[in-house]
Amino acid sequence: MEQLLQPIRQFLRCETPHQWIDEAIKPENLHLLLIDHLVCELKAAQSAMLLIRRYAVDEASGDALLAWLKPYEDFTYRKEGDWRALADHARLTKAMLPKRDAPYSSELIDKMVLLIKEELHHFYQVLEIMHELDIPYDNISSSRYARGMLRHVRTHEPATLVDKLICGAYIEARSCERFAALAPYVDERLAKFYISLLRSEARHFEDYLTLAQQFGGAVNNSEINERVKFFGEVEAQLISSPDSEFRFHSGCPVRAVASES
C-alpha cells in the first residue's frame, strides 16, 4: 500500500488533517461518509463522461454515454429505480467513435471509459455496503470541495480542458489518500473495501495528468506545471481550512478548529 501511496502523497500538498479522520470515524457520521462517497463515485464517472462527450466522440457515442449513466443518475438524484437493478447497466453498449478532428481523442476515450466503468462498479459496491449496514440512501448537500477548485478553471481552450484535467487529478488523488487514511480506523469490512479502492484507483490521477500534458497543445509544459502547482495550493487550502459541513472531501471540521482555539 505504501508503494501506491508514495506518488499520491508527493503530488498532494498536504495530508488529511487528523481532525477530519476523528470526525469521519464517529458512528453518527457513517451514513454521511458513505452517502457522500457514493455520490462522489457517480460524479467522478459523470466528469469523465462529460470530458469524452465534449472533446472526443461523435454525437451518437455521446448519446450512448448519457444512456449508460442515466439509471445511476435517476437513482441518485431522483430516487427512481431499484439499486439492485443497476448491476444490469454496468456495461457500455456501444463502442466509442472518436471525432475525426479531435487530437488525442483515442487516449482520452480509453482512459476515461475505463475510469467510468470502475467508478460505477465502486458506486454499486458502496450501495451494497449501505444495504448490509441498513443505511438508507438519502439526498445530502454537496461539499464545497470540487466547486472550490473548478471555479478557478480558465474559460478558453485548450486551457479549460487542461485545468479540468488537473482538477480531476487532485480529486482522484485526494480520494485515494483518504481511503488510506480511513482504513486503520474503521471495521474490517470497510478497511478491506477502502484498500481495494486505493489499489484500483491509484493510477487515476496520473492518467489525468498525462492527458493534461497531451492536450496542452500550445500550452507549454512549464505553464502546465504552474497550473498543477496552483491547483495544488487551492486543493490544500480547501482540505486544511475550517469547513462547516462534514463530507468525504470536506476540510477541517469547524468544531475541531473551535476546540483548539
SVG drawing of the C-alpha trace seen along z (x, -y; Angstrom):
<svg xmlns="http://www.w3.org/2000/svg" viewBox="-38 -32 47 39">
<polyline fill="none" stroke="black" stroke-width="0.4" points="0.0,0.0 2.8,-2.4 4.2,-1.9 0.9,-3.0 0.6,-6.0 4.1,-7.4 3.4,-9.2 0.0,-10.3 1.5,-11.9 4.2,-13.5 1.5,-15.0 -0.8,-16.4 0.4,-19.5 -1.0,-18.3 -2.2,-15.3 -5.8,-14.9 -6.0,-16.6 -6.4,-14.1 -9.4,-16.2 -11.2,-15.1 -10.4,-11.5 -11.7,-11.9 -15.0,-13.2 -15.1,-10.5 -14.9,-7.6 -17.7,-8.7 -20.6,-6.2 -23.1,-9.0 -21.3,-10.2 -21.0,-6.9 -24.2,-7.5 -22.8,-10.8 -19.4,-9.3 -20.9,-6.5 -23.7,-8.5 -21.3,-11.3 -18.7,-8.7 -21.4,-7.1 -22.3,-10.4 -18.6,-11.1 -18.2,-7.9 -21.0,-8.9 -19.7,-12.5 -16.3,-11.1 -18.0,-9.0 -20.0,-12.0 -17.0,-14.2 -15.2,-11.6 -18.3,-11.2 -18.6,-15.0 -14.9,-15.2 -15.4,-12.4 -18.6,-13.9 -17.2,-17.4 -13.8,-16.7 -13.5,-13.1 -16.5,-11.4 -19.2,-11.8 -22.8,-12.6 -24.1,-9.0 -21.3,-7.9 -22.1,-10.8 -25.8,-9.7 -24.7,-6.2 -22.6,-7.6 -25.7,-9.5 -27.8,-6.4 -25.1,-4.4 -25.2,-6.8 -28.9,-7.6 -30.1,-4.8 -27.4,-5.8 -28.4,-9.4 -32.1,-8.6 -31.4,-6.6 -29.1,-9.2 -30.8,-12.5 -34.5,-11.4 -34.6,-8.3 -36.0,-6.3 -35.5,-2.6 -34.2,0.3 -30.5,0.1 -30.1,3.8 -31.1,3.3 -28.1,1.1 -25.9,4.2 -27.7,4.7 -26.4,1.4 -22.7,1.9 -21.5,2.1 -21.4,-0.4 -23.4,0.9 -21.7,-0.9 -18.1,-1.3 -17.0,-4.9 -16.2,-6.5 -13.7,-9.4 -14.2,-12.7 -12.1,-12.9 -10.7,-16.3 -10.1,-15.7 -6.4,-15.3 -5.6,-12.6 -9.2,-11.5 -8.3,-7.8 -6.2,-8.3 -9.0,-10.3 -11.6,-7.7 -9.6,-4.7 -8.6,-6.2 -12.0,-7.8 -14.2,-4.9 -12.1,-2.6 -12.4,-5.1 -16.2,-5.3 -16.5,-1.5 -14.5,-1.4 -16.4,-4.3 -19.8,-2.8 -18.6,0.5 -17.5,-1.2 -20.8,-3.1 -22.6,0.3 -20.2,1.6 -20.9,-1.3 -24.6,-0.7 -24.1,3.0 -22.3,1.9 -25.0,-0.6 -27.6,2.2 -25.6,4.5 -25.4,1.8 -29.1,0.9 -28.2,-2.7 -30.9,-4.1 -29.9,-6.3 -31.0,-10.0 -30.1,-13.2 -27.5,-15.3 -25.9,-18.6 -22.6,-18.7 -19.4,-19.7 -17.5,-22.9 -14.5,-20.8 -14.9,-20.2 -16.6,-23.5 -13.9,-25.3 -11.4,-24.1 -13.5,-24.3 -14.2,-27.9 -10.6,-28.6 -10.8,-26.9 -9.9,-29.2 -12.5,-29.9 -10.6,-29.5 -9.3,-26.4 -7.1,-24.4 -6.6,-26.0 -10.1,-25.0 -9.5,-21.3 -6.0,-21.4 -7.4,-22.9 -10.3,-20.4 -7.9,-17.5 -5.6,-18.9 -8.6,-19.3 -9.6,-15.7 -6.1,-14.6 -6.3,-16.2 -9.8,-14.9 -8.7,-11.3 -5.5,-11.6 -7.3,-13.0 -9.9,-10.2 -7.1,-7.6 -5.3,-9.4 -8.5,-9.4 -9.1,-5.7 -5.7,-5.0 -6.2,-7.5 -9.5,-5.9 -8.5,-2.2 -6.8,-1.8 -9.7,-3.2 -12.8,-1.5 -14.1,2.0 -12.5,4.8 -15.2,4.8 -14.8,1.1 -11.0,1.3 -10.7,4.0 -13.0,2.1 -11.1,-1.2 -7.8,0.6 -9.3,2.3 -10.4,-1.1 -6.9,-2.5 -5.4,0.3 -8.0,-0.2 -7.9,-4.0 -4.3,-4.8 -3.4,-5.4 -6.3,-7.7 -4.6,-10.9 -1.6,-10.1 -4.0,-9.3 -5.5,-12.8 -2.1,-14.4 -0.9,-12.6 -3.9,-13.8 -3.4,-17.3 0.1,-17.3 -1.1,-15.7 -4.0,-18.1 -1.9,-21.1 -1.1,-21.7 0.1,-25.3 0.3,-25.3 3.9,-24.5 5.0,-22.2 6.2,-24.9 2.8,-26.6 1.1,-23.2 3.4,-22.7 2.4,-26.2 -1.2,-25.2 -0.6,-22.0 1.2,-23.9 -1.7,-26.5 -4.4,-23.9 -2.4,-22.0 -2.3,-25.1 -6.1,-25.6 -6.8,-22.0 -4.6,-22.0 -6.4,-25.1 -9.8,-23.5 -8.6,-20.4 -6.9,-22.2 -9.1,-25.2 -12.3,-25.1 -15.3,-23.6 -18.9,-23.8 -20.0,-20.5 -18.7,-17.0 -18.3,-15.2 -15.9,-12.8 -13.8,-15.6 -14.5,-18.3 -11.9,-20.3 -11.1,-20.6 -14.3,-20.3 -15.3,-23.7 -15.9,-22.1 -12.4,-20.7 -10.9,-24.1 -13.0,-25.8 -12.0,-23.4 -8.3,-24.0 -8.5,-27.8"/>
</svg>
